[in-house]
């Protein structure tokens, strides 16, 4: 996630092994308050399959604003199958720091944290983008998306 933070996912037993090894090397380990083993295929593949089944019934249309995938390391295109892509997010690794660096190199100046916690905003600052990272909790979802859609254009890629 940042130069100061690595996030792992797996079974409780596997994570406990990593925690033990890390502590032997003097590395601090903090458990995330995540109820699922996200991005860990052996556990999340069945869930991803179920998500695909449920999402298939929702009609899709071209995106109105650019959306960058930290898993695909690129913007979604109109030819992407969003049902497949969204479900794949449950099983594939997230390259968050790479995504922030790439987006910044394309001219993105603000990052808005839409989750319930402030961990990703902290990671953006640890990556050195605190001078222009408008990391802020999102207001209401509808006003956030309306504001973004009204002023957003896809940044030029380097």
N, C-alpha and C positions, 0 to 999 in steps of 0.2 A: 504493500500500500504506500509506503514511503521509505526513505532511507533509514528511518528509525523503527519501522514496524513491518513485520511479516505475519501474514495470516495463514493458518493452515486449517484444513478441514479433514475429518475422517471419523473413525470409530473412537469411542471413548478410550478403549484400550490403546489404540495407536497414538492418540493425542497424549495420553498419560506417559507413554514411552518417550515421546519427543519432549514433553515437559521435564521428565527426569534427566534426560541427556542435556537439555539446555541449562538446567540448574547446575549440573556438574561443571559447565563452562562459564558459570556466572551470568547467564543470560536470563533476564526477567521474563516470566511467562504469566500472562493474564488471560483468563478464559473469557471469551466473548459471551454475551448473554443472547446467544442465538439458539432457537429451539430446533434448528435443523442443521444437518451436515451439508450445507450448500456447497456446490462445486465439487462434490466428491462422488464420482460416477457410481461406484458400487452401491451406494445407498440411494442416490438421487435419480438413477435411470428409470426406475418404475414410476416415480413421481413425475418425471419429465414426460413420460409416455401418457400418463393420465392428464397432464396439463395440455398436451397436444390434442388429445381427444376432446377435451372441453373447449379449447380455443377454436377448433375447426368449425364450430357452429357460429362463430362470430364473424360477420362480414368484414373484410379488410378493404382498405382503400389506400391510395398513395399518401405518403406522409406529407403534411403541409409545412412542417419545419424539419430541418436536418436533425437526425438523431445519430449520435456516435455510439458505437458498440465497443466497450472496453474488452470484450471477449473476441470480437472479430478484428479489432484494431483498425476499424474503418467506419465510415458512415454507411448506414443502411441505404440500399438502392431500391428503386421500384421493383426490380426483379427478385429481391430477396423474399423468401417465404417467412413472413414475420411470425407465424405460428411456430414453425420449426425453430427459428432463431430465438424466440423468447423461451421456449422450452429448453433449448440448448444452454441457456444461461444458468440453468440449475446444475449442470454437470461439468461445465468447462471452467478452467481457471480464469480469473479476472486479472487483467494487467492494468490495474488502476493507475500506478505511477506512470507507466508508458502512455496511457491515454491522456493524462493531464499534461505531460510534457509535449506530446504530439499536438494536442488542441492549442496549447499556448503558442507553439511554434507556428500554428496556422492563424494566429491573431486573436484567439479567444481570450477575453479579458475578465470574464466573470464566470464563477462556478456557483451554482445554487444547489444547496443540499436539500433534498426532498425527503429524506428519511427521518425517523423519529429521534435519532441521536445526532451528535456533532462529530463523530469520528472521522468521516471523510473530509469534512472541512478542515479539521486539524491536519490531516495528511496532506491536503493541498498546501497548507501553510508550511509544513515541514519540507515539502518539495521546493520551497522558495518562491511561491507565487502569492505570498500574502500581500504584496504591494498592489496587486490588481485583482485579487480573487474576491469577488463579491460573494463570499461564502456566507449565506444567510439562510435561516429557515424559511421555507416557502410559506407565503400567506395562503389564502384559500386556493385550492387547486385550479379552479376555473379562472380566477384572476391572474394567477401565475402564467398559465398556458396562453391566455389571451394577450398578456403583456409580452411574453416571449415571441409569440407568432407575429405580433404587429411590428416588431423591430428586428427580427432575426433573419439573417441571410447566411448561407453556407460560407464559411471562411475559405479563403484561397489556400489550397494545399501547397506545402513547400516543394 
